[in-house]
């Protein structure tokens, strides 16, 4: 069983997602200076411009007994409201309020 830990990102790596963002990160726990995790998952909502994670970002994460893990959140809780540049909707898209288009619609 894993426990939630605080740490910093050492590297962003792994296969890129459909937006070209790394899907994994190596993390150093605040309590384990000089060591790192194996690459753990960066969830989609923290990748690229949305999470704005970089080397040195403080995060909360969990690593399980099999050494897999996932980043849970930025420690500062910041989000500037950015959503990735390319969004693919495979079926329906519902907008409940306003939508502003700044480019072409194809």
Biopython code that builds the backbone (N, CA, C, O; Angstrom):
import numpy as np
from Bio.PDB.StructureBuilder import StructureBuilder

atoms = [
    (1, "UNK", "N", (0.847, -1.178, 0.000)),
    (1, "UNK", "CA", (0.000, 0.000, 0.000)),
    (1, "UNK", "C", (0.889, 1.235, 0.000)),
    (1, "UNK", "O", (1.887, 1.284, 0.718)),
    (2, "UNK", "N", (0.536, 2.220, -0.790)),
    (2, "UNK", "CA", (1.295, 3.458, -0.868)),
    (2, "UNK", "C", (0.711, 4.527, 0.033)),
    (2, "UNK", "O", (-0.433, 4.434, 0.478)),
    (3, "UNK", "N", (1.511, 5.534, 0.291)),
    (3, "UNK", "CA", (1.074, 6.684, 1.087)),
    (3, "UNK", "C", (1.291, 7.951, 0.268)),
    (3, "UNK", "O", (2.241, 8.037, -0.511)),
    (4, "UNK", "N", (0.425, 8.916, 0.442)),
    (4, "UNK", "CA", (0.580, 10.186, -0.252)),
    (4, "UNK", "C", (1.821, 10.880, 0.295)),
    (4, "UNK", "O", (2.015, 10.970, 1.507)),
    (5, "UNK", "N", (2.656, 11.370, -0.619)),
    (5, "UNK", "CA", (3.901, 12.030, -0.239)),
    (5, "UNK", "C", (4.006, 13.381, -0.936)),
    (5, "UNK", "O", (3.330, 13.642, -1.931)),
    (6, "UNK", "N", (4.864, 14.226, -0.392)),
    (6, "UNK", "CA", (5.186, 15.498, -1.014)),
    (6, "UNK", "C", (6.554, 15.350, -1.662)),
    (6, "UNK", "O", (7.436, 14.696, -1.105)),
    (7, "UNK", "N", (6.740, 15.952, -2.837)),
    (7, "UNK", "CA", (8.030, 15.853, -3.500)),
    (7, "UNK", "C", (8.190, 16.905, -4.570)),
    (7, "UNK", "O", (7.369, 17.811, -4.711)),
    (8, "UNK", "N", (9.271, 16.766, -5.325)),
    (8, "UNK", "CA", (9.516, 17.663, -6.451)),
    (8, "UNK", "C", (9.772, 16.834, -7.705)),
    (8, "UNK", "O", (10.253, 15.703, -7.640)),
    (9, "UNK", "N", (9.442, 17.420, -8.833)),
    (9, "UNK", "CA", (9.669, 16.754, -10.114)),
    (9, "UNK", "C", (11.136, 16.897, -10.485)),
    (9, "UNK", "O", (11.696, 17.993, -10.458)),
    (10, "UNK", "N", (11.752, 15.765, -10.835)),
    (10, "UNK", "CA", (13.144, 15.758, -11.300)),
    (10, "UNK", "C", (13.211, 15.777, -12.819)),
    (10, "UNK", "O", (14.032, 16.490, -13.396)),
    (11, "UNK", "N", (12.349, 14.996, -13.471)),
    (11, "UNK", "CA", (12.329, 14.941, -14.934)),
    (11, "UNK", "C", (10.904, 14.727, -15.420)),
    (11, "UNK", "O", (10.081, 14.139, -14.718)),
    (12, "UNK", "N", (10.620, 15.205, -16.616)),
    (12, "UNK", "CA", (9.395, 14.873, -17.343)),
    (12, "UNK", "C", (9.837, 13.981, -18.492)),
    (12, "UNK", "O", (10.746, 14.341, -19.239)),
    (13, "UNK", "N", (9.208, 12.827, -18.642)),
    (13, "UNK", "CA", (9.672, 11.855, -19.631)),
    (13, "UNK", "C", (8.552, 10.921, -20.027)),
    (13, "UNK", "O", (7.385, 11.194, -19.746)),
    (14, "UNK", "N", (8.891, 9.826, -20.676)),
    (14, "UNK", "CA", (7.913, 8.832, -21.087)),
    (14, "UNK", "C", (7.337, 9.156, -22.452)),
    (14, "UNK", "O", (7.700, 10.156, -23.071)),
    (15, "UNK", "N", (6.437, 8.302, -22.915)),
    (15, "UNK", "CA", (5.781, 8.528, -24.200)),
    (15, "UNK", "C", (4.980, 9.814, -24.129)),
    (15, "UNK", "O", (4.471, 10.188, -23.072)),
    (16, "UNK", "N", (4.876, 10.485, -25.266)),
    (16, "UNK", "CA", (4.053, 11.686, -25.322)),
    (16, "UNK", "C", (2.603, 11.323, -25.612)),
    (16, "UNK", "O", (2.326, 10.341, -26.302)),
    (17, "UNK", "N", (1.679, 12.121, -25.080)),
    (17, "UNK", "CA", (0.264, 11.926, -25.366)),
    (17, "UNK", "C", (-0.084, 12.566, -26.711)),
    (17, "UNK", "O", (0.808, 13.024, -27.425)),
    (18, "UNK", "N", (-1.355, 12.601, -27.058)),
    (18, "UNK", "CA", (-1.762, 13.113, -28.383)),
    (18, "UNK", "C", (-1.477, 14.593, -28.547)),
    (18, "UNK", "O", (-1.485, 15.093, -29.673)),
    (19, "UNK", "N", (-1.221, 15.319, -27.448)),
    (19, "UNK", "CA", (-0.875, 16.734, -27.524)),
    (19, "UNK", "C", (0.631, 16.967, -27.466)),
    (19, "UNK", "O", (1.087, 18.110, -27.438)),
    (20, "UNK", "N", (1.404, 15.873, -27.448)),
    (20, "UNK", "CA", (2.862, 15.996, -27.426)),
    (20, "UNK", "C", (3.453, 16.217, -26.045)),
    (20, "UNK", "O", (4.602, 16.640, -25.921)),
    (21, "UNK", "N", (2.670, 15.931, -24.998)),
    (21, "UNK", "CA", (3.144, 16.134, -23.631)),
    (21, "UNK", "C", (3.612, 14.825, -23.001)),
    (21, "UNK", "O", (2.976, 13.788, -23.190)),
    (22, "UNK", "N", (4.721, 14.861, -22.251)),
    (22, "UNK", "CA", (5.189, 13.657, -21.569)),
    (22, "UNK", "C", (4.133, 13.116, -20.605)),
    (22, "UNK", "O", (3.406, 13.882, -19.972)),
    (23, "UNK", "N", (4.060, 11.793, -20.502)),
    (23, "UNK", "CA", (3.054, 11.144, -19.663)),
    (23, "UNK", "C", (3.613, 10.649, -18.329)),
    (23, "UNK", "O", (2.863, 10.140, -17.497)),
    (24, "UNK", "N", (4.917, 10.793, -18.119)),
    (24, "UNK", "CA", (5.554, 10.281, -16.893)),
    (24, "UNK", "C", (6.515, 11.318, -16.321)),
    (24, "UNK", "O", (6.939, 12.246, -17.011)),
    (25, "UNK", "N", (6.846, 11.139, -15.052)),
    (25, "UNK", "CA", (7.824, 11.997, -14.382)),
    (25, "UNK", "C", (8.572, 11.179, -13.337)),
    (25, "UNK", "O", (8.021, 10.256, -12.735)),
    (26, "UNK", "N", (9.821, 11.530, -13.137)),
    (26, "UNK", "CA", (10.579, 10.999, -11.997)),
    (26, "UNK", "C", (10.474, 12.042, -10.900)),
    (26, "UNK", "O", (10.596, 13.241, -11.150)),
    (27, "UNK", "N", (10.245, 11.570, -9.679)),
    (27, "UNK", "CA", (9.965, 12.454, -8.555)),
    (27, "UNK", "C", (10.890, 12.113, -7.398)),
    (27, "UNK", "O", (11.223, 10.950, -7.174)),
    (28, "UNK", "N", (11.295, 13.130, -6.677)),
    (28, "UNK", "CA", (12.072, 12.944, -5.445)),
    (28, "UNK", "C", (11.178, 13.319, -4.276)),
    (28, "UNK", "O", (10.674, 14.440, -4.208)),
    (29, "UNK", "N", (10.980, 12.381, -3.355)),
    (29, "UNK", "CA", (10.185, 12.658, -2.161)),
    (29, "UNK", "C", (10.930, 13.652, -1.276)),
    (29, "UNK", "O", (12.158, 13.617, -1.186)),
    (30, "UNK", "N", (10.185, 14.530, -0.629)),
    (30, "UNK", "CA", (10.796, 15.511, 0.271)),
    (30, "UNK", "C", (11.573, 14.819, 1.381)),
    (30, "UNK", "O", (12.552, 15.369, 1.887)),
    (31, "UNK", "N", (11.152, 13.629, 1.761)),
    (31, "UNK", "CA", (11.809, 12.892, 2.849)),
    (31, "UNK", "C", (12.941, 11.992, 2.371)),
    (31, "UNK", "O", (13.575, 11.329, 3.192)),
    (32, "UNK", "N", (13.215, 11.948, 1.066)),
    (32, "UNK", "CA", (14.229, 11.042, 0.513)),
    (32, "UNK", "C", (15.156, 11.762, -0.442)),
    (32, "UNK", "O", (15.268, 11.374, -1.605)),
    (33, "UNK", "N", (15.819, 12.799, 0.026)),
    (33, "UNK", "CA", (16.717, 13.568, -0.839)),
    (33, "UNK", "C", (17.794, 12.673, -1.427)),
    (33, "UNK", "O", (18.367, 11.837, -0.729)),
    (34, "UNK", "N", (18.068, 12.852, -2.716)),
    (34, "UNK", "CA", (19.102, 12.074, -3.386)),
    (34, "UNK", "C", (18.596, 10.810, -4.048)),
    (34, "UNK", "O", (19.369, 10.110, -4.702)),
    (35, "UNK", "N", (17.306, 10.493, -3.896)),
    (35, "UNK", "CA", (16.732, 9.317, -4.553)),
    (35, "UNK", "C", (15.561, 9.767, -5.428)),
    (35, "UNK", "O", (15.050, 10.876, -5.277)),
    (36, "UNK", "N", (15.150, 8.897, -6.336)),
    (36, "UNK", "CA", (13.994, 9.230, -7.163)),
    (36, "UNK", "C", (13.131, 7.997, -7.360)),
    (36, "UNK", "O", (13.562, 6.861, -7.165)),
    (37, "UNK", "N", (11.892, 8.269, -7.754)),
    (37, "UNK", "CA", (10.980, 7.186, -8.112)),
    (37, "UNK", "C", (11.327, 6.688, -9.504)),
    (37, "UNK", "O", (12.074, 7.337, -10.235)),
    (38, "UNK", "N", (10.786, 5.542, -9.865)),
    (38, "UNK", "CA", (10.731, 5.159, -11.269)),
    (38, "UNK", "C", (9.759, 6.143, -11.916)),
    (38, "UNK", "O", (9.049, 6.850, -11.201)),
    (39, "UNK", "N", (9.706, 6.210, -13.236)),
    (39, "UNK", "CA", (8.744, 7.128, -13.853)),
    (39, "UNK", "C", (7.308, 6.800, -13.413)),
    (39, "UNK", "O", (6.854, 5.662, -13.534)),
    (40, "UNK", "N", (6.606, 7.817, -12.903)),
    (40, "UNK", "CA", (5.216, 7.648, -12.490)),
    (40, "UNK", "C", (4.319, 8.485, -13.395)),
    (40, "UNK", "O", (4.786, 9.408, -14.062)),
    (41, "UNK", "N", (3.052, 8.163, -13.412)),
    (41, "UNK", "CA", (2.096, 8.773, -14.328)),
    (41, "UNK", "C", (1.781, 10.221, -13.974)),
    (41, "UNK", "O", (1.560, 10.568, -12.813)),
    (42, "UNK", "N", (1.769, 11.052, -15.011)),
    (42, "UNK", "CA", (1.240, 12.409, -14.905)),
    (42, "UNK", "C", (-0.184, 12.322, -15.460)),
    (42, "UNK", "O", (-0.345, 12.031, -16.645)),
    (43, "UNK", "N", (-1.219, 12.560, -14.657)),
    (43, "UNK", "CA", (-2.577, 12.457, -15.193)),
    (43, "UNK", "C", (-2.833, 13.515, -16.259)),
    (43, "UNK", "O", (-2.199, 14.570, -16.259)),
    (44, "UNK", "N", (-3.743, 13.238, -17.147)),
    (44, "UNK", "CA", (-4.004, 14.109, -18.302)),
    (44, "UNK", "C", (-4.236, 15.557, -17.900)),
    (44, "UNK", "O", (-3.818, 16.467, -18.615)),
    (45, "UNK", "N", (-4.893, 15.785, -16.774)),
    (45, "UNK", "CA", (-5.244, 17.152, -16.372)),
    (45, "UNK", "C", (-4.072, 17.946, -15.797)),
    (45, "UNK", "O", (-4.219, 19.133, -15.503)),
    (46, "UNK", "N", (-2.916, 17.309, -15.633)),
    (46, "UNK", "CA", (-1.718, 18.018, -15.172)),
    (46, "UNK", "C", (-0.636, 18.086, -16.244)),
    (46, "UNK", "O", (0.446, 18.616, -15.993)),
    (47, "UNK", "N", (-0.910, 17.559, -17.429)),
    (47, "UNK", "CA", (0.093, 17.561, -18.494)),
    (47, "UNK", "C", (0.110, 18.888, -19.239)),
    (47, "UNK", "O", (-0.897, 19.593, -19.303)),
    (48, "UNK", "N", (1.261, 19.213, -19.797)),
    (48, "UNK", "CA", (1.396, 20.376, -20.667)),
    (48, "UNK", "C", (1.013, 21.680, -19.993)),
    (48, "UNK", "O", (1.310, 21.904, -18.820)),
    (49, "UNK", "N", (0.347, 22.539, -20.759)),
    (49, "UNK", "CA", (-0.013, 23.871, -20.279)),
    (49, "UNK", "C", (-1.033, 23.831, -19.150)),
    (49, "UNK", "O", (-1.108, 24.766, -18.353)),
    (50, "UNK", "N", (-1.823, 22.757, -19.070)),
    (50, "UNK", "CA", (-2.856, 22.691, -18.041)),
    (50, "UNK", "C", (-2.244, 22.603, -16.647)),
    (50, "UNK", "O", (-2.667, 23.322, -15.742)),
    (51, "UNK", "N", (-1.258, 21.734, -16.463)),
    (51, "UNK", "CA", (-0.633, 21.582, -15.151)),
    (51, "UNK", "C", (0.598, 22.437, -14.980)),
    (51, "UNK", "O", (1.015, 22.739, -13.862)),
    (52, "UNK", "N", (1.182, 22.827, -16.112)),
    (52, "UNK", "CA", (2.382, 23.650, -16.113)),
    (52, "UNK", "C", (3.465, 23.082, -15.182)),
    (52, "UNK", "O", (4.144, 23.829, -14.477)),
    (53, "UNK", "N", (3.615, 21.752, -15.193)),
    (53, "UNK", "CA", (4.634, 21.107, -14.376)),
    (53, "UNK", "C", (5.987, 21.219, -15.061)),
    (53, "UNK", "O", (6.080, 21.152, -16.287)),
    (54, "UNK", "N", (7.017, 21.388, -14.276)),
    (54, "UNK", "CA", (8.383, 21.457, -14.791)),
    (54, "UNK", "C", (9.326, 20.944, -13.714)),
    (54, "UNK", "O", (8.917, 20.704, -12.578)),
    (55, "UNK", "N", (10.585, 20.780, -14.081)),
    (55, "UNK", "CA", (11.587, 20.345, -13.120)),
    (55, "UNK", "C", (11.562, 21.307, -11.922)),
    (55, "UNK", "O", (11.627, 22.525, -12.087)),
    (56, "UNK", "N", (11.467, 20.738, -10.722)),
    (56, "UNK", "CA", (11.435, 21.537, -9.510)),
    (56, "UNK", "C", (10.046, 21.847, -8.983)),
    (56, "UNK", "O", (9.918, 22.358, -7.870)),
    (57, "UNK", "N", (8.993, 21.551, -9.752)),
    (57, "UNK", "CA", (7.626, 21.797, -9.275)),
    (57, "UNK", "C", (7.342, 20.923, -8.054)),
    (57, "UNK", "O", (7.645, 19.730, -8.052)),
    (58, "UNK", "N", (6.762, 21.525, -7.020)),
    (58, "UNK", "CA", (6.358, 20.759, -5.835)),
    (58, "UNK", "C", (5.005, 20.119, -6.101)),
    (58, "UNK", "O", (4.067, 20.776, -6.553)),
    (59, "UNK", "N", (4.922, 18.822, -5.810)),
    (59, "UNK", "CA", (3.713, 18.063, -6.098)),
    (59, "UNK", "C", (3.385, 17.122, -4.951)),
    (59, "UNK", "O", (4.224, 16.851, -4.092)),
    (60, "UNK", "N", (2.145, 16.624, -4.949)),
    (60, "UNK", "CA", (1.734, 15.519, -4.091)),
    (60, "UNK", "C", (1.636, 14.300, -4.997)),
    (60, "UNK", "O", (1.138, 14.390, -6.118)),
    (61, "UNK", "N", (2.115, 13.157, -4.505)),
    (61, "UNK", "CA", (2.122, 11.952, -5.334)),
    (61, "UNK", "C", (1.994, 10.719, -4.468)),
    (61, "UNK", "O", (2.107, 10.788, -3.244)),
    (62, "UNK", "N", (1.760, 9.600, -5.109)),
    (62, "UNK", "CA", (1.689, 8.320, -4.417)),
    (62, "UNK", "C", (2.418, 7.274, -5.251)),
    (62, "UNK", "O", (2.287, 7.248, -6.475)),
    (63, "UNK", "N", (3.180, 6.420, -4.594)),
    (63, "UNK", "CA", (3.841, 5.279, -5.236)),
    (63, "UNK", "C", (3.344, 4.023, -4.527)),
    (63, "UNK", "O", (3.316, 3.964, -3.297)),
    (64, "UNK", "N", (2.954, 3.020, -5.313)),
    (64, "UNK", "CA", (2.407, 1.782, -4.779)),
    (64, "UNK", "C", (3.500, 0.738, -4.581)),
    (64, "UNK", "O", (4.644, 0.940, -4.988)),
    (65, "UNK", "N", (3.141, -0.374, -3.957)),
    (65, "UNK", "CA", (4.096, -1.439, -3.655)),
    (65, "UNK", "C", (4.794, -1.986, -4.898)),
    (65, "UNK", "O", (5.924, -2.467, -4.810)),
    (66, "UNK", "N", (4.130, -1.919, -6.060)),
    (66, "UNK", "CA", (4.745, -2.431, -7.291)),
    (66, "UNK", "C", (5.569, -1.354, -8.012)),
    (66, "UNK", "O", (5.995, -1.554, -9.149)),
    (67, "UNK", "N", (5.793, -0.209, -7.343)),
    (67, "UNK", "CA", (6.612, 0.910, -7.832)),
    (67, "UNK", "C", (5.939, 1.743, -8.918)),
    (67, "UNK", "O", (6.557, 2.660, -9.458)),
    (68, "UNK", "N", (4.679, 1.439, -9.248)),
    (68, "UNK", "CA", (3.926, 2.336, -10.117)),
    (68, "UNK", "C", (3.403, 3.467, -9.243)),
    (68, "UNK", "O", (3.353, 3.343, -8.020)),
    (69, "UNK", "N", (3.020, 4.555, -9.866)),
    (69, "UNK", "CA", (2.500, 5.659, -9.076)),
    (69, "UNK", "C", (1.860, 6.713, -9.944)),
    (69, "UNK", "O", (1.810, 6.590, -11.168)),
    (70, "UNK", "N", (1.365, 7.763, -9.287)),
    (70, "UNK", "CA", (0.688, 8.845, -10.002)),
    (70, "UNK", "C", (0.860, 10.146, -9.236)),
    (70, "UNK", "O", (0.864, 10.169, -8.005)),
    (71, "UNK", "N", (1.001, 11.223, -9.988)),
    (71, "UNK", "CA", (1.017, 12.557, -9.391)),
    (71, "UNK", "C", (-0.432, 12.944, -9.133)),
    (71, "UNK", "O", (-1.290, 12.776, -10.000)),
    (72, "UNK", "N", (-0.699, 13.456, -7.954)),
    (72, "UNK", "CA", (-2.069, 13.783, -7.566)),
    (72, "UNK", "C", (-2.384, 15.257, -7.799)),
    (72, "UNK", "O", (-3.468, 15.596, -8.272)),
    (73, "UNK", "N", (-1.432, 16.134, -7.466)),
    (73, "UNK", "CA", (-1.722, 17.557, -7.546)),
    (73, "UNK", "C", (-0.445, 18.374, -7.472)),
    (73, "UNK", "O", (0.597, 17.885, -7.035)),
    (74, "UNK", "N", (-0.538, 19.625, -7.906)),
    (74, "UNK", "CA", (0.501, 20.619, -7.611)),
    (74, "UNK", "C", (0.314, 21.005, -6.146)),
    (74, "UNK", "O", (-0.820, 21.097, -5.676)),
    (75, "UNK", "N", (1.397, 21.229, -5.426)),
    (75, "UNK", "CA", (1.273, 21.616, -4.026)),
    (75, "UNK", "C", (0.734, 23.036, -3.868)),
    (75, "UNK", "O", (0.082, 23.338, -2.868)),
    (76, "UNK", "N", (0.999, 23.912, -4.842)),
    (76, "UNK", "CA", (0.495, 25.282, -4.726)),
    (76, "UNK", "C", (-0.960, 25.406, -5.179)),
    (76, "UNK", "O", (-1.584, 26.447, -4.974)),
    (77, "UNK", "N", (-1.504, 24.353, -5.791)),
    (77, "UNK", "CA", (-2.896, 24.360, -6.223)),
    (77, "UNK", "C", (-3.193, 25.280, -7.383)),
    (77, "UNK", "O", (-4.357, 25.443, -7.750)),
    (78, "UNK", "N", (-2.173, 25.892, -7.978)),
    (78, "UNK", "CA", (-2.396, 26.859, -9.051)),
    (78, "UNK", "C", (-2.896, 26.197, -10.323)),
    (78, "UNK", "O", (-2.512, 25.077, -10.659)),
    (79, "UNK", "N", (-3.765, 26.920, -11.020)),
    (79, "UNK", "CA", (-4.202, 26.584, -12.366)),
    (79, "UNK", "C", (-4.619, 27.893, -13.002)),
    (79, "UNK", "O", (-5.461, 28.607, -12.459)),
    (80, "UNK", "N", (-4.043, 28.214, -14.141)),
    (80, "UNK", "CA", (-4.347, 29.501, -14.769)),
    (80, "UNK", "C", (-5.531, 29.435, -15.727)),
    (80, "UNK", "O", (-5.791, 30.395, -16.453)),
    (81, "UNK", "N", (-6.245, 28.322, -15.739)),
    (81, "UNK", "CA", (-7.421, 28.190, -16.592)),
    (81, "UNK", "C", (-7.126, 27.729, -18.001)),
    (81, "UNK", "O", (-8.026, 27.684, -18.840)),
    (82, "UNK", "N", (-5.858, 27.379, -18.278)),
    (82, "UNK", "CA", (-5.481, 26.957, -19.621)),
    (82, "UNK", "C", (-5.888, 25.511, -19.859)),
    (82, "UNK", "O", (-5.665, 24.635, -19.023)),
    (83, "UNK", "N", (-6.487, 25.286, -21.017)),
    (83, "UNK", "CA", (-6.780, 23.936, -21.485)),
    (83, "UNK", "C", (-5.945, 23.731, -22.732)),
    (83, "UNK", "O", (-5.692, 24.688, -23.464)),
    (84, "UNK", "N", (-5.519, 22.528, -22.988)),
    (84, "UNK", "CA", (-4.628, 22.227, -24.107)),
    (84, "UNK", "C", (-5.091, 22.847, -25.415)),
    (84, "UNK", "O", (-6.276, 23.121, -25.608)),
    (85, "UNK", "N", (-4.138, 23.062, -26.305)),
    (85, "UNK", "CA", (-4.408, 23.674, -27.597)),
    (85, "UNK", "C", (-5.340, 22.843, -28.468)),
    (85, "UNK", "O", (-6.199, 23.395, -29.154)),
    (86, "UNK", "N", (-5.183, 21.538, -28.450)),
    (86, "UNK", "CA", (-5.967, 20.656, -29.308)),
    (86, "UNK", "C", (-6.843, 19.756, -28.453)),
    (86, "UNK", "O", (-6.351, 19.015, -27.602)),
    (87, "UNK", "N", (-8.125, 19.829, -28.686)),
    (87, "UNK", "CA", (-9.062, 18.970, -27.969)),
    (87, "UNK", "C", (-9.845, 18.190, -29.017)),
    (87, "UNK", "O", (-10.384, 18.770, -29.959)),
    (88, "UNK", "N", (-9.903, 16.887, -28.848)),
    (88, "UNK", "CA", (-10.659, 16.041, -29.756)),
    (88, "UNK", "C", (-11.915, 15.574, -29.045)),
    (88, "UNK", "O", (-11.845, 14.970, -27.974)),
    (89, "UNK", "N", (-13.049, 15.852, -29.637)),
    (89, "UNK", "CA", (-14.328, 15.378, -29.111)),
    (89, "UNK", "C", (-14.812, 14.298, -30.062)),
    (89, "UNK", "O", (-15.047, 14.568, -31.240)),
    (90, "UNK", "N", (-14.961, 13.083, -29.565)),
    (90, "UNK", "CA", (-15.285, 11.968, -30.449)),
    (90, "UNK", "C", (-16.776, 11.792, -30.677)),
    (90, "UNK", "O", (-17.177, 11.060, -31.582)),
    (91, "UNK", "N", (-17.599, 12.445, -29.881)),
    (91, "UNK", "CA", (-19.029, 12.282, -30.105)),
    (91, "UNK", "C", (-19.742, 13.623, -29.953)),
    (91, "UNK", "O", (-19.928, 14.320, -30.951)),
    (92, "UNK", "N", (-20.139, 14.004, -28.765)),
    (92, "UNK", "CA", (-20.902, 15.230, -28.547)),
    (92, "UNK", "C", (-20.152, 16.173, -27.621)),
    (92, "UNK", "O", (-19.398, 15.743, -26.749)),
    (93, "UNK", "N", (-20.371, 17.451, -27.823)),
    (93, "UNK", "CA", (-19.817, 18.478, -26.943)),
    (93, "UNK", "C", (-20.968, 19.373, -26.515)),
    (93, "UNK", "O", (-21.676, 19.921, -27.359)),
    (94, "UNK", "N", (-21.157, 19.524, -25.218)),
    (94, "UNK", "CA", (-22.202, 20.381, -24.683)),
    (94, "UNK", "C", (-21.560, 21.552, -23.978)),
    (94, "UNK", "O", (-20.687, 21.367, -23.129)),
    (95, "UNK", "N", (-21.982, 22.757, -24.319)),
    (95, "UNK", "CA", (-21.515, 23.972, -23.653)),
    (95, "UNK", "C", (-22.705, 24.539, -22.899)),
    (95, "UNK", "O", (-23.739, 24.819, -23.505)),
    (96, "UNK", "N", (-22.579, 24.715, -21.589)),
    (96, "UNK", "CA", (-23.695, 25.169, -20.771)),
    (96, "UNK", "C", (-23.750, 26.690, -20.622)),
    (96, "UNK", "O", (-24.787, 27.236, -20.244)),
    (97, "UNK", "N", (-22.677, 27.358, -20.907)),
    (97, "UNK", "CA", (-22.642, 28.817, -20.820)),
    (97, "UNK", "C", (-22.202, 29.379, -22.161)),
    (97, "UNK", "O", (-22.761, 29.007, -23.193)),
    (98, "UNK", "N", (-21.232, 30.249, -22.174)),
    (98, "UNK", "CA", (-20.764, 30.895, -23.398)),
    (98, "UNK", "C", (-19.525, 30.204, -23.930)),
    (98, "UNK", "O", (-18.780, 29.567, -23.186)),
    (99, "UNK", "N", (-19.318, 30.339, -25.223)),
    (99, "UNK", "CA", (-18.097, 29.863, -25.838)),
    (99, "UNK", "C", (-17.600, 30.962, -26.787)),
    (99, "UNK", "O", (-18.379, 31.563, -27.526)),
    (100, "UNK", "N", (-16.305, 31.206, -26.747)),
    (100, "UNK", "CA", (-15.701, 32.222, -27.611)),
    (100, "UNK", "C", (-14.729, 31.520, -28.548)),
    (100, "UNK", "O", (-13.869, 30.764, -28.096)),
    (101, "UNK", "N", (-14.857, 31.759, -29.832)),
    (101, "UNK", "CA", (-13.999, 31.154, -30.829)),
    (101, "UNK", "C", (-13.049, 32.237, -31.358)),
    (101, "UNK", "O", (-13.494, 33.300, -31.792)),
    (102, "UNK", "N", (-11.760, 31.966, -31.319)),
    (102, "UNK", "CA", (-10.783, 32.935, -31.780)),
    (102, "UNK", "C", (-10.085, 32.514, -33.049)),
    (102, "UNK", "O", (-9.059, 33.095, -33.405)),
    (103, "UNK", "N", (-10.598, 31.541, -33.730)),
    (103, "UNK", "CA", (-9.955, 31.062, -34.946)),
    (103, "UNK", "C", (-10.993, 30.488, -35.896)),
    (103, "UNK", "O", (-12.163, 30.868, -35.873)),
    (104, "UNK", "N", (-10.541, 29.575, -36.721)),
    (104, "UNK", "CA", (-11.420, 28.964, -37.721)),
    (104, "UNK", "C", (-12.124, 27.746, -37.153)),
    (104, "UNK", "O", (-11.593, 27.060, -36.280)),
    (105, "UNK", "N", (-13.303, 27.484, -37.646)),
    (105, "UNK", "CA", (-14.031, 26.265, -37.316)),
    (105, "UNK", "C", (-14.095, 25.431, -38.579)),
    (105, "UNK", "O", (-14.522, 25.914, -39.628)),
    (106, "UNK", "N", (-13.673, 24.183, -38.483)),
    (106, "UNK", "CA", (-13.693, 23.298, -39.641)),
    (106, "UNK", "C", (-14.711, 22.211, -39.411)),
    (106, "UNK", "O", (-14.895, 21.346, -40.268)),
]
sb = StructureBuilder()
sb.init_structure("model")
sb.init_model(0)
sb.init_chain("A")
sb.init_seg("    ")
for serial, (resi, resn, name, xyz) in enumerate(atoms, 1):
    if name == "N":
        sb.init_residue(resn, " ", resi, " ")
    sb.init_atom(name, np.array(xyz, "f"), 0.0, 1.0, " ", f" {name:<3s}", serial, name[0])
structure = sb.get_structure()
